[in-house]
Amino acid sequence: MEKEFISIQTAADLSLKSIQTIRRAIKSKNLRVKRQKTPQGFNYMIEKSSLYEFYKIKTTAEASAKTETPSSEIKGTTRKKVKSFIKFAETEESEDTMYISANDFRSFSQTMEKLLGQHSDERQNFLRLVTSLQEKIIVLENQLNLLQAPKKSWYQIWK
C-alpha cells in the first residue's frame, strides 16, 4: 500500500486542529512526516495514516459504516446524506451525524447563490463609491493648492 502524504494545512482541516498544533505534533515526533526541500526551507508532508492514528480520526469508510441508519428510524420524509458536502471525519468521541433532505439542500444552495450575487453587487457599488470619493478628494486637494498658492511674488508689487 502506497503512503499518502498531505500538507500541514490539509492535516489541520481534517483533524479540526490549528496549524500550530499540527506543527507541535510534528516537532514532538507524534506524526510521521516527509520533508520536501524548497528554496525558502522545507515543507513538511504528513503521512495521512499517522494523522488518523494520532488524532483517532475515522476514515470516511469507517464513519459511514458506523453511522448508517435504516430509513425506518428517520422520521418524516426519506432523507439521505448529502455527499457533495465536504465531510470532516468524525472522532470516536462524537457520535453526532447530520442528515439533510435533498430539498433542504437545494433551498440552502439557492439562498447561498442569491446571497453571493447580492454580495458581489454590493461590493461593486462600494468600489464605485470609493473611486468617486477618491476623485472628489483629488479635485478638492487641487482647489486647496490653488487657493494657497501666492498670486504674485513680493517683488512684483512695484511693477
ZAPA-162844 format. One line per field, with one value per atom (N, C-alpha, C, CB): x, y, z negated; atom name; residue number from 1. Coordinates in pm, whole numbers. Atoms other than C-alpha are relative to their C-alpha. Glycine has a CB too. Layout:
BEGIN
px	[X,...];
py	[Y,...];
pz	[Z,...];
atom	[CA,...];
n	[NUM,...];
***
This chain:
BEGIN
px	[84,0,89,-96,-79,141,-45,-14,30,164,-49,123,54,-43,43,-156,-47,106,-86,148,82,-85,75,-140,-65,16,-47,-31,35,4,-139,105,132,-297,-111,-5,101,-490,-15,37,5,-398,-76,143,71,-524,-150,54,142,-852,-63,-16,55,-900,-17,90,3,-823,-73,140,66,-1005,89,-132,-99,-687,63,108,-68,-483,129,29,-126,-177,112,33,-105,38,-3,-15,11,-95,59,-148,-58,-1,152,-55,-146,348,60,34,-49,386,3,-90,3,285,115,-136,-113,547,129,7,-122,813,18,-3,-8,728,4,-117,-12,751,-119,128,122,392,-57,-104,47,327,119,-73,-105,532,-6,-16,-4,645,113,18,-104,848,30,-45,-40,1048,27,124,-27,1047,80,-132,-86,1327,-59,143,43,1222,107,-142,-99,1427,-9,-19,17,1283,29,-139,-20,1343,-58,-64,59,1141,-152,56,142,778,-15,-79,23,655,-127,-9,114,425,-29,27,38,236,-61,-99,58,156,-144,85,142,-225,-37,-86,36,-244,49,59,-48,-30,-87,148,92,-259,-127,-34,121,-562,23,-47,-29,-393,17,126,-31,-268,-123,107,119,-592,-126,-23,110,-812,-116,-51,99,-991,-43,58,51,-1214,8,-146,4,-1178,-145,78,139,-1490,-68,-6,61,-1546,-41,97,33,-1532,-117,121,105,-1752,-135,33,129,-2020,-49,12,41,-2019,-60,118,51,-2074,-126,105,111,-2327,-117,49,114,-2559,-124,28,125,-2916,-107,-42,107,-3205,-104,-66,96,-3468,-122,-44,115,-3732,24,-31,-29,-3553,-14,139,6,-3566,-146,77,139,-3888,-31,-30,46,-4089,44,51,-37,-3963,128,16,-124,-3692,113,-5,-113,-3360,125,19,-127,-3016,112,7,-116,-2672,38,118,-42,-2562,150,-36,-140,-2233,80,12,-72,-2149,66,-94,-65,-2062,134,-88,-128,-1705,-21,118,26,-1734,132,-80,-118,-1469,-23,27,12,-1401,-35,131,45,-1566,96,-142,-83,-1369,-85,63,73,-1461,-93,97,82,-1598,-133,75,119,-1854,-83,37,90,-2149,-108,-64,101,-2348,14,11,3,-2449,-112,-19,100,-2636,-56,60,67,-2891,-75,-97,66,-3038,-74,103,76,-3307,52,-151,-45,-3236,-66,-30,70,-3499,59,-149,-63,-3345,134,20,-130,-3005,-16,75,24,-3143,-37,-112,41,-3313,118,-119,-119,-2995,97,69,-95,-2780,-54,30,59,-3025,13,-148,-13,-3023,144,-45,-141,-2643,39,89,-29,-2627,-54,-59,58,-2862,85,-144,-82,-2654,134,23,-127,-2334,-18,59,30,-2492,-18,-124,21,-2607,132,-101,-129,-2264,88,71,-85,-2086,-54,9,58,-2331,34,-153,-31,-2281,148,-43,-145,-1905,33,77,-24,-1910,-48,-71,51,-2126,94,-141,-92,-1891,129,32,-123,-1586,-23,51,33,-1760,-5,-136,8,-1833,139,-85,-136,-1473,75,76,-67,-1345,-48,-24,52,-1576,47,-154,-50,-1474,147,-21,-142,-1107,15,73,-6,-1168,-38,-92,42,-1351,107,-132,-107,-1068,114,52,-106,-816,-39,27,48,-1027,10,-145,-6,-1054,145,-70,-141,-679,57,82,-46,-612,-54,-42,58,-850,67,-152,-68,-685,140,7,-133,-342,-6,67,15,-465,-29,-112,30,-602,121,-114,-117,-281,117,44,-110,-55,1,-10,-5,71,-33,140,40,-76,116,-119,-114,231,115,-34,-117,578,11,129,-10,671,65,77,-69,897,-84,135,82,623,-101,-72,91,430,36,4,-47,640,-23,147,16,570,-133,24];
py	[-118,0,125,-1,-122,338,100,61,-98,600,129,27,-126,912,112,-6,-114,1244,122,30,-121,1566,117,-19,-120,1924,27,122,-37,2078,64,96,-65,2292,-103,100,104,1988,-84,-90,77,1797,77,-33,-82,2085,0,144,2,2090,-135,29,134,1713,-27,-107,31,1698,106,-15,-111,2023,59,-46,-58,2143,119,-104,-114,2457,-47,110,32,2461,-10,107,1,2537,-129,121,127,2228,-113,-30,103,2013,13,13,-20,2169,-51,149,51,2088,-153,52,147,1726,-52,-49,39,1708,12,88,-24,1854,-105,139,102,1604,-141,14,127,1325,-93,-72,79,1211,-32,73,21,1236,-36,125,36,1072,98,-149,-102,1331,-27,139,1,1369,147,-79,-139,1690,17,39,-35,1849,129,15,-119,2095,101,-38,-111,2433,108,55,-107,2748,77,96,-74,2904,-86,54,89,2599,-136,59,131,2282,9,-98,23,2184,-138,12,129,1905,-60,14,75,1648,-110,-58,90,1445,-126,69,127,1079,-6,-122,-7,1059,-103,-20,105,730,34,-135,-36,865,110,46,-103,1168,-63,101,70,939,-76,-96,76,723,92,-85,-86,1008,73,101,-75,1208,-88,117,97,894,42,-15,-42,1007,-123,111,109,762,42,-37,-30,740,8,-107,-15,818,-134,77,132,449,-54,-98,45,367,79,13,-86,663,-33,147,30,576,-139,10,133,209,3,-97,-8,301,83,56,-93,576,-22,140,23,423,-28,-116,13,445,-50,136,46,248,110,-126,-107,464,-4,-11,7,340,83,-146,-78,525,149,-32,-142,858,41,33,-44,1045,86,77,-86,1213,-51,141,34,1219,-81,126,75,992,98,-103,-91,1162,-78,74,64,1089,95,-40,-84,1212,68,-82,-73,1478,-21,153,34,1354,114,-121,-110,1681,90,82,-77,1839,-64,8,54,1804,-43,107,51,1581,-21,-132,24,1603,-131,118,128,1265,23,-82,-16,1220,-71,-54,65,1142,-101,104,105,849,56,-98,-57,1075,52,112,-62,1234,-104,116,93,1016,74,-94,-80,1303,-13,146,7,1261,89,-147,-93,1519,-53,140,39,1418,120,-120,-115,1663,-49,113,43,1625,73,27,-59,1700,136,-95,-128,1977,108,-17,-96,2144,46,-62,-34,2130,91,-128,-84,2277,142,-60,-133,2564,74,-9,-60,2626,49,-99,-40,2634,118,-119,-114,2869,128,-27,-115,3102,50,-35,-39,3098,66,-122,-61,3175,143,-84,-134,3473,93,-4,-82,3599,35,-73,-27,3566,103,-130,-99,3759,138,-40,-128,4034,57,-15,-43,4046,57,-117,-50,4087,133,-103,-128,4363,112,-13,-100,4547,34,-50,-24,4508,92,-133,-85,4661,143,-57,-133,4950,71,-10,-58,5006,46,-102,-38,5009,124,-116,-120,5263,123,-18,-109,5480,44,-41,-33,5462,73,-128,-64,5552,144,-80,-137,5854,90,-2,-79,5970,35,-77,-29,5941,111,-127,-104,6151,136,-35,-125,6416,55,-19,-43,6426,61,-119,-55,6483,139,-93,-131,6771,102,-10,-91,6926,36,-61,-27,6894,99,-131,-93,7068,141,-50,-132,7351,65,-13,-52,7387,49,-108,-42,7405,131,-110,-125,7679,117,-13,-108,7882,37,-42,-26,7850,58,-126,-50,7945,152,-53,-147,8306,53,52,-55,8524,72,95,-71,8743,-11,149,-2,8738,138,-36,-125,9016,110,-22,-104,9190,47,-52,-41,9210,108,-121,-106,9463,132,14,-128,9752,13,19,-8,9665,49,-130];
pz	[0,0,0,-122,-12,103,-105,141,104,-168,65,-89,-51,-111,-93,13,77,-224,28,32,-12,-288,-61,-69,52,-364,-143,91,137,-710,-4,-60,-6,-610,13,117,-20,-488,-126,120,125,-804,-107,-49,98,-1015,29,-1,-37,-821,-34,150,26,-852,-149,62,143,-1223,-82,-52,69,-1308,-108,-60,89,-1480,70,-43,-62,-1422,65,-105,-68,-1201,-102,108,102,-1504,-81,-93,72,-1684,82,-35,-87,-1385,-1,145,4,-1385,-131,19,130,-1756,-1,-114,-7,-1690,86,56,-84,-1414,-80,128,77,-1644,-109,-62,105,-1919,58,-95,-73,-1655,-23,-40,10,-1707,137,-84,-137,-1332,87,55,-95,-1057,116,50,-103,-805,99,-63,-103,-490,29,132,-27,-433,147,-83,-139,-90,0,84,-7,-17,96,42,-84,120,-10,-43,10,189,-133,115,124,-131,-123,-8,114,-354,31,-128,-17,-398,-12,-103,16,-350,-61,136,63,-575,57,-154,-50,-420,-101,144,108,-680,57,-98,-42,-637,-54,-52,35,-635,-106,124,95,-824,-141,44,133,-1111,-61,7,48,-1136,-54,112,43,-1157,-130,109,121,-1421,-121,20,113,-1639,-52,39,42,-1646,-4,92,6,-1636,90,-145,-99,-1322,79,95,-82,-1143,146,-39,-142,-768,42,84,-43,-568,16,132,-13,-502,-137,68,135,-875,-57,-92,55,-964,60,25,-63,-709,-40,152,41,-815,-140,5,136,-1181,-13,-90,19,-1127,94,15,-88,-868,-83,97,73,-989,96,-65,-88,-844,20,-56,-32,-676,-91,145,89,-919,-127,-37,119,-1202,24,-50,-32,-1022,10,131,4,-1090,121,-129,-108,-817,135,-21,-136,-462,1,86,-11,-341,19,116,-5,-393,36,-135,-33,-267,-36,150,26,-349,128,-56,-118,-111,14,-9,-19,29,60,87,-62,202,-104,87,106,-135,-30,-127,45,-244,-144,14,133,-542,-72,6,82,-806,-73,-99,67,-956,-147,13,137,-1292,-95,-17,101,-1604,-75,-97,71,-1825,-107,-64,105,-2097,53,-71,-56,-1863,75,93,-66,-1765,79,-104,-67,-1611,151,-42,-146,-1248,47,52,-51,-1045,130,19,-122,-785,55,-24,-61,-539,124,37,-117,-275,123,-19,-126,89,22,118,-16,90,-89,-31,90,-212,57,-139,-57,-44,121,39,-117,280,-41,88,44,98,-65,-98,61,-103,107,-93,-105,210,81,94,-71,387,-82,33,88,87,-1,-142,0,80,132,-25,-129,453,6,114,4,403,-85,-54,89,112,65,-132,-68,313,110,57,-103,600,-59,78,67,365,-52,-115,53,206,110,-70,-108,539,53,115,-42,642,-99,14,102,314,0,-138,-7,346,116,15,-117,694,-28,124,34,571,-98,-61,97,279,68,-110,-70,507,88,86,-77,735,-90,73,96,433,-45,-121,44,313,111,-41,-113,661,18,129,-16,687,-114,6,113,338,18,-132,-25,432,103,48,-102,742,-59,118,61,538,-94,-76,89,283,81,-83,-85,562,51,119,-47,701,-113,52,114,354,-36,-121,28,296,102,2,-103,628,-23,139,28,540,-121,-24,119,199,35,-108,-43,361,79,85,-74,596,-93,103,95,305,-84,-91,82,109,80,-69,-82,399,-1,146,0,384,140,-46,-129,656,67,-17,-55,702,-98,29,87,568,-64,79,74,321,82,-127,-77,568,119,50,-113,831,-40,59,44,623,67,-153,-54,766,149,-29,-145,1126,40,62];
atom	[N,CA,C,CB,N,CA,C,CB,N,CA,C,CB,N,CA,C,CB,N,CA,C,CB,N,CA,C,CB,N,CA,C,CB,N,CA,C,CB,N,CA,C,CB,N,CA,C,CB,N,CA,C,CB,N,CA,C,CB,N,CA,C,CB,N,CA,C,CB,N,CA,C,CB,N,CA,C,CB,N,CA,C,CB,N,CA,C,CB,N,CA,C,CB,N,CA,C,CB,N,CA,C,CB,N,CA,C,CB,N,CA,C,CB,N,CA,C,CB,N,CA,C,CB,N,CA,C,CB,N,CA,C,CB,N,CA,C,CB,N,CA,C,CB,N,CA,C,CB,N,CA,C,CB,N,CA,C,CB,N,CA,C,CB,N,CA,C,CB,N,CA,C,CB,N,CA,C,CB,N,CA,C,CB,N,CA,C,CB,N,CA,C,CB,N,CA,C,CB,N,CA,C,CB,N,CA,C,CB,N,CA,C,CB,N,CA,C,CB,N,CA,C,CB,N,CA,C,CB,N,CA,C,CB,N,CA,C,CB,N,CA,C,CB,N,CA,C,CB,N,CA,C,CB,N,CA,C,CB,N,CA,C,CB,N,CA,C,CB,N,CA,C,CB,N,CA,C,CB,N,CA,C,CB,N,CA,C,CB,N,CA,C,CB,N,CA,C,CB,N,CA,C,CB,N,CA,C,CB,N,CA,C,CB,N,CA,C,CB,N,CA,C,CB,N,CA,C,CB,N,CA,C,CB,N,CA,C,CB,N,CA,C,CB,N,CA,C,CB,N,CA,C,CB,N,CA,C,CB,N,CA,C,CB,N,CA,C,CB,N,CA,C,CB,N,CA,C,CB,N,CA,C,CB,N,CA,C,CB,N,CA,C,CB,N,CA,C,CB,N,CA,C,CB,N,CA,C,CB,N,CA,C,CB,N,CA,C,CB,N,CA,C,CB,N,CA,C,CB,N,CA,C,CB,N,CA,C,CB,N,CA,C,CB,N,CA,C,CB,N,CA,C,CB,N,CA,C,CB,N,CA,C,CB,N,CA,C,CB,N,CA,C,CB,N,CA,C,CB,N,CA,C,CB,N,CA,C,CB,N,CA,C,CB,N,CA,C,CB,N,CA,C,CB,N,CA,C,CB,N,CA,C,CB,N,CA,C,CB,N,CA,C,CB,N,CA,C,CB,N,CA,C,CB,N,CA,C,CB,N,CA,C,CB,N,CA,C,CB,N,CA,C,CB,N,CA,C,CB,N,CA,C,CB,N,CA,C,CB,N,CA,C,CB,N,CA,C,CB,N,CA,C,CB,N,CA,C,CB,N,CA,C,CB,N,CA,C,CB,N,CA,C,CB,N,CA,C,CB,N,CA,C,CB,N,CA,C,CB,N,CA,C,CB,N,CA,C,CB,N,CA,C,CB,N,CA,C,CB,N,CA,C,CB,N,CA,C,CB,N,CA,C,CB,N,CA,C,CB,N,CA,C,CB,N,CA,C,CB,N,CA,C,CB,N,CA,C,CB,N,CA,C,CB,N,CA,C,CB,N,CA,C,CB,N,CA,C,CB,N,CA,C,CB,N,CA,C,CB,N,CA,C,CB,N,CA,C,CB,N,CA,C,CB,N,CA,C,CB,N,CA,C,CB,N,CA,C,CB,N,CA,C,CB,N,CA,C,CB,N,CA,C,CB,N,CA,C,CB,N,CA,C,CB,N,CA,C,CB,N,CA,C,CB,N,CA,C,CB,N,CA,C,CB,N,CA,C,CB,N,CA,C,CB];
n	[1,1,1,1,2,2,2,2,3,3,3,3,4,4,4,4,5,5,5,5,6,6,6,6,7,7,7,7,8,8,8,8,9,9,9,9,10,10,10,10,11,11,11,11,12,12,12,12,13,13,13,13,14,14,14,14,15,15,15,15,16,16,16,16,17,17,17,17,18,18,18,18,19,19,19,19,20,20,20,20,21,21,21,21,22,22,22,22,23,23,23,23,24,24,24,24,25,25,25,25,26,26,26,26,27,27,27,27,28,28,28,28,29,29,29,29,30,30,30,30,31,31,31,31,32,32,32,32,33,33,33,33,34,34,34,34,35,35,35,35,36,36,36,36,37,37,37,37,38,38,38,38,39,39,39,39,40,40,40,40,41,41,41,41,42,42,42,42,43,43,43,43,44,44,44,44,45,45,45,45,46,46,46,46,47,47,47,47,48,48,48,48,49,49,49,49,50,50,50,50,51,51,51,51,52,52,52,52,53,53,53,53,54,54,54,54,55,55,55,55,56,56,56,56,57,57,57,57,58,58,58,58,59,59,59,59,60,60,60,60,61,61,61,61,62,62,62,62,63,63,63,63,64,64,64,64,65,65,65,65,66,66,66,66,67,67,67,67,68,68,68,68,69,69,69,69,70,70,70,70,71,71,71,71,72,72,72,72,73,73,73,73,74,74,74,74,75,75,75,75,76,76,76,76,77,77,77,77,78,78,78,78,79,79,79,79,80,80,80,80,81,81,81,81,82,82,82,82,83,83,83,83,84,84,84,84,85,85,85,85,86,86,86,86,87,87,87,87,88,88,88,88,89,89,89,89,90,90,90,90,91,91,91,91,92,92,92,92,93,93,93,93,94,94,94,94,95,95,95,95,96,96,96,96,97,97,97,97,98,98,98,98,99,99,99,99,100,100,100,100,101,101,101,101,102,102,102,102,103,103,103,103,104,104,104,104,105,105,105,105,106,106,106,106,107,107,107,107,108,108,108,108,109,109,109,109,110,110,110,110,111,111,111,111,112,112,112,112,113,113,113,113,114,114,114,114,115,115,115,115,116,116,116,116,117,117,117,117,118,118,118,118,119,119,119,119,120,120,120,120,121,121,121,121,122,122,122,122,123,123,123,123,124,124,124,124,125,125,125,125,126,126,126,126,127,127,127,127,128,128,128,128,129,129,129,129,130,130,130,130,131,131,131,131,132,132,132,132,133,133,133,133,134,134,134,134,135,135,135,135,136,136,136,136,137,137,137,137,138,138,138,138,139,139,139,139,140,140,140,140,141,141,141,141,142,142,142,142,143,143,143,143,144,144,144,144,145,145,145,145,146,146,146,146,147,147,147,147,148,148,148,148,149,149,149,149,150,150,150,150,151,151,151,151,152,152,152,152,153,153,153,153,154,154,154,154,155,155,155,155,156,156,156,156,157,157,157,157,158,158,158,158,159,159,159,159];
***
